[in-house]
Amino acid sequence: MSNNKNLTKRLNLVKQLILLEEFEQVNIQLIILQKMSDNSIFNELIADIENKAFSDCISKIDQFLQARENLIIYEDAEIEALKIEIKRLEIEVSSISDEIAEVEKVIHDFSNRHNKELGELLTKLLQYRKDQLEIEKDEDENKQQEYDEAKYDYEQFNKQFEATKAEKVFELTEDETLELKKRYRKATKLCHPDIVADELKEQADAVFKELKEAYEQNNLVRVTEILTMLERGDMFILKSDSINEKAKLKSEALNLHSKFNTLTKTLNDLIKTETYQTIISIQDWNEYFINTKQILIEELNHWEKR
């Protein structure tokens, strides 16, 4: 772009020098222009000066500058169109990321409640099963694999259960839950790592990670603080506002298209998982946990009577 500006400036200078009849300086400038570009027009201009066809020379300069101006206007319009397309893709990438986060949060919320209400009962049942199989494997070597699996299930669940107990999750009203979702989505549009300028990606990653953790914990206060921080200052510049070169804009548009397609597949795969399908099939979580808890208590009583 800077080279185009220099060409325009020098051609305007050549035109002014001709009008001032500074022909020696004209030839110097034309030689410089030949080195800057391999355009054949500069050879024609030199020939016009040598033949003293000054009006032809000025006419060719004007035509060349007009054509270049039209090209710049076209390129500017194309760049603007690419920026608009990238802006749209940035919104789509951010929005589908929000949908993924929402599905993950449903799974996370259900898992937390599952462990909170049923975790202790399940831990005891898994331990009973493990202990029973430990006795049986000593009498029947064919039980070894079954025991190993029971031991693994117990240890993994107990580890997960203890981690969940340590995690703090805030209780929200229905209105607060809706406000949390609204503010989270608004904040992601300002700091999503996939849509900010490359040099800010690492910083955006850190902010986005904290934002997502606060969202999963129902921490409306922290989500609000992060949103306020993002809205108050120009922390992150979007790629659509930081790139001005057409080639880079085209490359970024392709990159965002690819990212959107990848995220779409991730969302579809997540929705199809057995875990999520089971969760959304439960119409009333309260009823589900009451009934499941009763079943587990009865099963636990059965083990304790053995």
NULOKOL-265132 format. One record per residue (C-alpha): residue number from 1; x, y, z. Coordinates in Angstrom, 1 decimal, decimal comma, padded with zeros to 4 digits, always signed. Layout:
// residues N
> num; x; y; z
> NUM; X; Y; Z .
...
END
This chain:
// residues 306
> num; x; y; z
> 1; +000,0; +000,0; +000,0 .
> 2; +002,9; +002,4; +000,9 .
> 3; +004,5; +001,6; -002,5 .
> 4; +001,3; +002,6; -004,3 .
> 5; +001,2; +005,9; -002,4 .
> 6; +004,8; +006,6; -003,4 .
> 7; +004,1; +005,9; -007,1 .
> 8; +001,2; +008,3; -007,0 .
> 9; +003,2; +011,0; -005,3 .
> 10; +006,1; +010,7; -007,8 .
> 11; +003,8; +010,7; -010,8 .
> 12; +002,1; +013,9; -009,5 .
> 13; +005,6; +015,3; -009,0 .
> 14; +006,6; +014,4; -012,6 .
> 15; +003,5; +016,2; -013,8 .
> 16; +004,3; +019,3; -011,8 .
> 17; +007,9; +019,3; -013,0 .
> 18; +006,8; +019,1; -016,7 .
> 19; +004,5; +022,1; -016,1 .
> 20; +007,5; +023,9; -014,6 .
> 21; +009,6; +022,8; -017,6 .
> 22; +012,1; +021,1; -015,2 .
> 23; +012,8; +018,4; -017,7 .
> 24; +016,2; +017,2; -016,2 .
> 25; +014,4; +016,6; -012,9 .
> 26; +011,6; +014,9; -014,8 .
> 27; +014,0; +012,3; -016,3 .
> 28; +015,5; +011,6; -012,8 .
> 29; +012,1; +011,0; -011,3 .
> 30; +011,0; +008,7; -014,2 .
> 31; +014,2; +006,6; -013,8 .
> 32; +013,4; +006,3; -010,0 .
> 33; +009,8; +005,2; -011,0 .
> 34; +011,2; +002,5; -013,4 .
> 35; +013,1; +001,0; -010,5 .
> 36; +010,0; +001,1; -008,2 .
> 37; +007,8; -000,7; -010,7 .
> 38; +008,1; -002,7; -013,9 .
> 39; +005,0; -001,0; -015,4 .
> 40; +005,6; -000,3; -019,1 .
> 41; +003,9; +003,2; -018,8 .
> 42; +007,2; +004,6; -017,4 .
> 43; +009,0; +003,7; -020,6 .
> 44; +006,3; +005,4; -022,6 .
> 45; +006,6; +008,5; -020,4 .
> 46; +010,3; +008,7; -021,0 .
> 47; +009,8; +008,4; -024,7 .
> 48; +007,2; +011,2; -024,6 .
> 49; +009,7; +013,5; -022,8 .
> 50; +012,5; +012,6; -025,2 .
> 51; +010,1; +013,4; -028,1 .
> 52; +008,9; +016,6; -026,3 .
> 53; +005,3; +015,2; -026,4 .
> 54; +004,6; +016,9; -023,0 .
> 55; +000,8; +017,0; -023,4 .
> 56; +000,7; +013,2; -024,2 .
> 57; +002,9; +012,6; -021,2 .
> 58; +000,6; +014,5; -018,8 .
> 59; -002,5; +012,8; -020,3 .
> 60; -001,0; +009,4; -019,7 .
> 61; -000,1; +010,3; -016,2 .
> 62; -003,7; +011,5; -015,5 .
> 63; -005,1; +008,3; -017,0 .
> 64; -002,8; +006,2; -015,0 .
> 65; -003,6; +008,0; -011,8 .
> 66; -007,4; +007,8; -012,5 .
> 67; -007,2; +004,1; -013,1 .
> 68; -005,2; +003,6; -009,9 .
> 69; -007,7; +005,7; -007,9 .
> 70; -010,5; +003,5; -009,2 .
> 71; -008,6; +000,4; -008,3 .
> 72; -008,0; +001,7; -004,8 .
> 73; -011,7; +002,5; -004,4 .
> 74; -012,5; -001,0; -005,5 .
> 75; -009,9; -002,5; -003,2 .
> 76; -011,2; -000,4; -000,3 .
> 77; -014,8; -001,6; -000,9 .
> 78; -013,6; -005,2; -001,1 .
> 79; -011,6; -004,8; +002,2 .
> 80; -014,7; -003,3; +003,8 .
> 81; -016,8; -006,2; +002,6 .
> 82; -014,3; -008,7; +004,0 .
> 83; -014,3; -006,9; +007,4 .
> 84; -018,1; -007,1; +007,5 .
> 85; -017,9; -010,8; +006,7 .
> 86; -015,3; -011,4; +009,4 .
> 87; -017,4; -009,4; +011,9 .
> 88; -020,3; -011,7; +011,1 .
> 89; -018,1; -014,8; +011,5 .
> 90; -016,7; -013,5; +014,8 .
> 91; -020,3; -013,2; +016,1 .
> 92; -021,2; -016,7; +014,9 .
> 93; -018,0; -018,3; +016,4 .
> 94; -018,7; -016,6; +019,7 .
> 95; -022,4; -017,6; +019,6 .
> 96; -021,8; -021,2; +018,9 .
> 97; -019,1; -021,3; +021,6 .
> 98; -021,8; -019,9; +024,0 .
> 99; -024,1; -022,8; +023,0 .
> 100; -021,4; -025,3; +023,7 .
> 101; -020,7; -023,7; +027,1 .
> 102; -024,5; -023,8; +027,9 .
> 103; -024,6; -027,6; +027,1 .
> 104; -021,5; -028,2; +029,1 .
> 105; -023,0; -026,2; +032,0 .
> 106; -026,2; -028,3; +032,0 .
> 107; -024,0; -031,4; +032,3 .
> 108; -021,8; -029,7; +034,9 .
> 109; -024,8; -028,6; +037,0 .
> 110; -026,4; -032,0; +036,8 .
> 111; -023,2; -033,7; +037,8 .
> 112; -022,7; -031,4; +040,8 .
> 113; -026,2; -032,0; +042,0 .
> 114; -025,9; -035,7; +041,4 .
> 115; -022,7; -035,9; +043,5 .
> 116; -024,2; -033,6; +046,2 .
> 117; -027,4; -035,6; +046,7 .
> 118; -026,3; -039,1; +045,8 .
> 119; -022,5; -039,1; +046,1 .
> 120; -022,2; -040,5; +049,6 .
> 121; -024,7; -043,3; +048,9 .
> 122; -023,0; -044,2; +045,6 .
> 123; -019,5; -044,2; +047,3 .
> 124; -020,8; -046,6; +050,0 .
> 125; -022,4; -048,9; +047,4 .
> 126; -019,3; -049,0; +045,3 .
> 127; -017,2; -049,7; +048,3 .
> 128; -019,5; -052,6; +049,4 .
> 129; -019,2; -054,0; +045,9 .
> 130; -015,4; -053,7; +045,8 .
> 131; -015,0; -055,2; +049,3 .
> 132; -017,3; -058,2; +048,4 .
> 133; -015,5; -058,9; +045,1 .
> 134; -012,1; -058,7; +047,0 .
> 135; -013,4; -061,6; +049,1 .
> 136; -014,7; -063,5; +046,1 .
> 137; -011,5; -063,1; +044,1 .
> 138; -009,6; -064,9; +046,8 .
> 139; -011,9; -067,9; +046,4 .
> 140; -012,4; -067,6; +042,6 .
> 141; -009,5; -066,3; +040,4 .
> 142; -012,0; -065,6; +037,6 .
> 143; -013,3; -062,8; +039,8 .
> 144; -010,0; -060,9; +039,6 .
> 145; -010,9; -058,8; +036,5 .
> 146; -014,3; -058,0; +038,0 .
> 147; -012,7; -056,9; +041,2 .
> 148; -010,1; -054,7; +039,4 .
> 149; -012,9; -053,0; +037,6 .
> 150; -014,9; -052,5; +040,8 .
> 151; -011,8; -051,1; +042,6 .
> 152; -011,2; -048,7; +039,7 .
> 153; -014,8; -047,5; +039,6 .
> 154; -014,7; -046,9; +043,4 .
> 155; -011,5; -045,0; +043,3 .
> 156; -012,4; -042,9; +040,3 .
> 157; -015,9; -042,0; +041,6 .
> 158; -014,5; -041,2; +045,1 .
> 159; -011,9; -038,9; +043,6 .
> 160; -014,5; -037,1; +041,5 .
> 161; -016,9; -036,9; +044,5 .
> 162; -014,2; -035,3; +046,7 .
> 163; -013,3; -032,8; +044,0 .
> 164; -016,9; -031,9; +043,5 .
> 165; -017,4; -031,4; +047,3 .
> 166; -014,5; -028,9; +047,3 .
> 167; -016,0; -026,9; +044,4 .
> 168; -018,1; -023,9; +045,4 .
> 169; -021,3; -023,4; +043,4 .
> 170; -023,6; -020,5; +044,1 .
> 171; -027,3; -020,9; +044,4 .
> 172; -029,2; -018,6; +042,1 .
> 173; -032,9; -017,7; +041,6 .
> 174; -034,5; -018,2; +038,2 .
> 175; -034,1; -014,5; +037,4 .
> 176; -030,5; -014,5; +038,5 .
> 177; -029,8; -017,6; +036,3 .
> 178; -031,2; -015,8; +033,3 .
> 179; -029,1; -012,7; +034,1 .
> 180; -026,0; -014,8; +034,5 .
> 181; -026,5; -016,3; +031,0 .
> 182; -027,1; -012,9; +029,5 .
> 183; -024,0; -011,3; +031,0 .
> 184; -021,8; -014,3; +030,2 .
> 185; -022,8; -014,2; +026,5 .
> 186; -022,2; -010,4; +026,4 .
> 187; -018,7; -010,8; +027,9 .
> 188; -017,7; -013,6; +025,6 .
> 189; -018,3; -011,3; +022,6 .
> 190; -015,6; -009,0; +024,0 .
> 191; -012,8; -011,5; +024,9 .
> 192; -013,2; -014,8; +023,0 .
> 193; -009,7; -016,0; +022,1 .
> 194; -010,7; -017,0; +018,6 .
> 195; -011,9; -013,5; +017,6 .
> 196; -009,3; -011,1; +019,2 .
> 197; -006,2; -009,9; +017,5 .
> 198; -003,4; -012,5; +017,5 .
> 199; -001,1; -010,5; +019,8 .
> 200; -003,8; -010,4; +022,5 .
> 201; -004,8; -014,1; +022,3 .
> 202; -002,8; -015,3; +025,3 .
> 203; -004,3; -012,5; +027,5 .
> 204; -007,8; -013,3; +026,2 .
> 205; -007,3; -017,0; +026,9 .
> 206; -006,7; -016,2; +030,6 .
> 207; -009,7; -013,8; +030,9 .
> 208; -012,0; -016,2; +029,0 .
> 209; -010,9; -019,2; +031,2 .
> 210; -011,8; -017,2; +034,4 .
> 211; -015,0; -016,1; +032,9 .
> 212; -016,1; -019,6; +032,0 .
> 213; -015,1; -020,9; +035,5 .
> 214; -017,2; -018,2; +037,1 .
> 215; -020,1; -019,1; +034,8 .
> 216; -019,9; -022,8; +035,7 .
> 217; -019,9; -021,9; +039,4 .
> 218; -023,0; -019,6; +039,0 .
> 219; -020,8; -016,8; +040,2 .
> 220; -023,0; -013,9; +039,0 .
> 221; -020,9; -011,3; +040,9 .
> 222; -017,6; -012,4; +039,2 .
> 223; -019,1; -012,7; +035,8 .
> 224; -020,5; -009,1; +036,2 .
> 225; -017,1; -007,8; +037,4 .
> 226; -015,4; -009,3; +034,3 .
> 227; -018,1; -007,9; +032,0 .
> 228; -017,8; -004,5; +033,6 .
> 229; -014,0; -004,6; +033,2 .
> 230; -014,3; -005,6; +029,5 .
> 231; -016,8; -002,8; +028,8 .
> 232; -014,9; -000,2; +030,6 .
> 233; -011,6; -000,4; +028,7 .
> 234; -010,3; -001,4; +025,3 .
> 235; -008,7; -004,6; +026,6 .
> 236; -009,1; -006,5; +023,4 .
> 237; -009,2; -005,5; +019,7 .
> 238; -011,1; -007,8; +017,4 .
> 239; -009,4; -009,2; +014,4 .
> 240; -012,0; -007,5; +012,1 .
> 241; -010,8; -004,2; +013,5 .
> 242; -007,1; -004,9; +013,5 .
> 243; -006,4; -006,2; +010,0 .
> 244; -006,4; -004,0; +006,9 .
> 245; -004,6; -006,1; +004,3 .
> 246; -006,8; -007,9; +001,9 .
> 247; -004,8; -011,1; +001,8 .
> 248; -004,8; -011,3; +005,6 .
> 249; -008,5; -010,6; +005,7 .
> 250; -009,2; -013,4; +003,3 .
> 251; -007,0; -015,8; +005,3 .
> 252; -008,8; -014,8; +008,5 .
> 253; -012,2; -015,3; +006,9 .
> 254; -011,2; -018,8; +005,9 .
> 255; -009,8; -019,5; +009,3 .
> 256; -013,1; -018,4; +011,0 .
> 257; -015,2; -020,4; +008,6 .
> 258; -013,1; -023,5; +009,6 .
> 259; -013,4; -022,7; +013,3 .
> 260; -017,1; -022,3; +013,0 .
> 261; -017,5; -025,7; +011,2 .
> 262; -015,3; -027,3; +013,9 .
> 263; -017,3; -025,8; +016,7 .
> 264; -020,6; -026,8; +015,0 .
> 265; -019,4; -030,4; +014,9 .
> 266; -018,3; -030,2; +018,6 .
> 267; -021,7; -028,9; +019,6 .
> 268; -023,5; -031,6; +017,6 .
> 269; -021,3; -034,4; +019,1 .
> 270; -021,9; -033,1; +022,6 .
> 271; -025,6; -032,9; +022,2 .
> 272; -025,7; -036,5; +020,9 .
> 273; -023,8; -037,9; +023,9 .
> 274; -025,6; -040,4; +026,1 .
> 275; -025,0; -038,2; +029,2 .
> 276; -026,6; -035,1; +027,8 .
> 277; -029,5; -037,0; +026,2 .
> 278; -030,2; -038,7; +029,6 .
> 279; -030,1; -035,4; +031,4 .
> 280; -032,5; -033,6; +029,0 .
> 281; -034,9; -036,6; +029,1 .
> 282; -035,4; -035,9; +032,8 .
> 283; -038,4; -033,5; +033,0 .
> 284; -038,2; -032,8; +036,8 .
> 285; -034,8; -032,9; +038,4 .
> 286; -036,3; -032,7; +041,9 .
> 287; -038,4; -035,8; +041,4 .
> 288; -035,6; -037,7; +039,7 .
> 289; -033,2; -037,2; +042,6 .
> 290; -035,9; -038,0; +045,2 .
> 291; -036,7; -041,3; +043,5 .
> 292; -033,1; -042,2; +042,7 .
> 293; -032,1; -041,5; +046,3 .
> 294; -034,8; -043,8; +047,6 .
> 295; -033,7; -046,6; +045,3 .
> 296; -030,1; -046,3; +046,4 .
> 297; -031,1; -046,2; +050,1 .
> 298; -033,0; -049,5; +049,6 .
> 299; -030,0; -051,0; +047,8 .
> 300; -027,6; -049,9; +050,5 .
> 301; -029,9; -051,4; +053,2 .
> 302; -029,8; -054,6; +051,3 .
> 303; -026,0; -054,6; +051,3 .
> 304; -025,8; -053,8; +055,0 .
> 305; -028,0; -056,8; +055,9 .
> 306; -025,8; -059,2; +054,0 .
END
